[in-house]
Amino acid sequence: MTLTGFAVGGIVGLTGMGGGALMTPLLVLVFGIQPGAAVSSDLVAALVMKPVGGAVHARRGTVHTGLVRWLCLGSVPAAFVGALALRGLGHGDELQHRIGLVIGGALLLASTGMIVKTVMTRRRSARPHTDVRAVPVKPIPTLLIGIGGGLIVGLTSVGSGSLMLVTLLAVYPQLTAGELVGTDLVQAIPLVAAATLGHVLFGQVQFALAGFLILGAVPGVYVGARLSAVAPDRVIRPALIYVLTLSGLKLLGLSTLGVGIVALVLAALIGGWLLTVSRLTRPTTATPTTDTPTDIPATTTPSGVSPPAADGGMQAGNRHAAARHDGALGSTTFATD
């Protein structure tokens, strides 16, 4: 369980995405944890993970504080309402089944959001960098993003990174990737805190489970952040999309055979995409040639006489004499021009 927390924390540190989207389905599908307990315990672990990345970005100055305020104005109450709304989905096995369906839908939304984010980032034209504080806030769209993201996080623990980053990217194209991630991580701290409080009061938090996750997640986030400059995002993100899509389909009730078929098709598509990207980004190197150049002029000495060749004998003497004769002719021609 601790190793799972470390692995998920490392992915969060590398990409800024995938915390709840990976942790919750792993707890449900791999470890057999009830969906309600998985959501509640994952939120407790996320409450410890988020400030680690947020503090790094705050020190770097990649946080838009005005944007954070408007996001929190919508996300904090919505997250609490989302946690409370779980009580209205039913009881016992019926509740767990419905939570699983909600999580599955959120995972498919998250994987779709990652694909959209990748496409939008690649197509976004280069812009002159401006101070993050100079980007004007759009109150109504930002508030709606906070409400929608907070509600989904409160219900499923999924979406604070994978879903909200995509919508922020669409509304604020002026922000760089680092500023988007930093702003989202900081606003996620009060968002996850509100959702966690709701689940502590109304959910099924297993503090022992959350403790084991935290033991692995905190160092995982740190290591992932240190490796983020080395590990290629074009490899990590497709793998994350692959896992989220299959997990979402499984939680939505797709048969094992169906999941297997989708897995093979996705693997082929992602493999082809990675191969194409690697070919497009591969640096081109000049091919060395062994042919003797024929159009390069001979190097001359200050007196205009070419140096003798190194092969000695009669042929060398003849070439030396010819060079001196050509030099003399060249000097004469230059003087009469």
Buried (B, 14 or more C-beta within 10 A) or exposed (E): BBEBBBBBBBBBBBBBBBBBBBBBBBBBBEEEBBBBBBBBBBBBBBBBBBBBBBEBBBEEEBBBEBBBBBBBBBBBBBBBBBBBBBEEBEEEEEBBBBBBBBBBBBBBBBBBBBBBBBEEBEEEEEEEEEEBEEBEBBEEBBBBBBBBBBBBBBBBBBBBBBBBBBBBBEBBBBBEBBBBBBBBBBBBBBBBBBBBBBBBEBBBBBEEBBBBBBBBBBBBBBBBBEEBEEBEBBEBBBEBBBBBBBBBBBBBEBEEEEBEEBBEEBEEEBEEEBEEBEEEEEEEEEEEEEEEEEEEEEEEEEEBBBEBBEEEEEEEEEBBEEBBEBBEEEEEEEEEE
